[in-house]
Amino acid sequence: MPFGGYMGGVSFQWHYRLRAKQNGDFLDLKDELEVFGTTAHLSFGYNTWNFYVAYRLTPFLNTKTEVPNALPIQFTPIKIGLIFYLL
């Protein structure tokens, strides 16, 4: 898209290894985070300057994991940025 216009699409993610390292120990996060996900993308602009927006369509956190006496955490990440193509 370095010549102008707009492009959009959907990407599918598969997180096959969900681990975190804390104090030298590795924690498995497959129960807390979703393994599969989808994101919608849109980029538009002209020549070397382009804007980019990405919105996650599926929840980031696993809704099956519940902690007693806790409010559910629901958030949807959105990325907004500027892309500069150097040709």
N, C-alpha and C positions, 0 to 999 in steps of 0.2 A: 503494500500500500504506500510506498514512498511517493507516488505520483498524484495523490489526492483522492478524495471520495470518502466512502465509509465502508466498513466491514463489520460483520457480526457473526456470532456463532455460539455454540454450546460445547463445553468440554466436560468429559467424564473423568473422574479421578478414582483411583483405587489405592488406598493407603495400606500397603501390605506389611509394613513394619512400624508399629506405633509404640515407641519406647521413649522414656525420659531418663536422664541420668541425674541423680541427686546424691551428693556426698559419696561418690564412687559406686553407688548401687543403681542398678537399672530397674525401672518400674515399667510394667506392661500397661499400656493405656487403651487396649482394644475394647475394654468394657465401657470406658467413658466417652470415647470419640467414635464417630461414624466411620466405617471402613470405606464405604462408597459415597460419592458425592457428585453433584453437577454444578457447573458455573456458567452463567450467560456472560458473553463478552460483546462489547461494542467499541469500535475505534473509528474516529473520524478526524479529518484534517486535510491539509494541503501541503504537498511537497515534503519538506523535512520535519515539519512540526505537526504532531498528531496528538489528539487527546484519547484517553483510554479509560473505559469504565468496565468493571467486572462485578457481578452480583451473584452471590452464592444462592442457588435455588433450593438446596436441601439443607437441613439443620447440621450445624457443625458438631454439636454435642449429641450424644446418644440419649434419646428420650426414655429409654427403658431403665436406665440407671437412676434410681431414686434414693435420696437420703431422707430418713425420717425427720420430721419437723423442720424441713428446709424448703425454701422457695425454689421453684425450678428456674434454671438459668437458660434463657432463650436469647440468642443473638445471631445476627446474620451479617457476616463481614461484607463490606463493599470496598472495592479498590478504585480510586480515581487518580489518574496521573497524566503526565505529559511524556510523549515519546519523541525523541529527536533522532532522526536517521542521518547518519554521517556516510555519505557516498563518496 
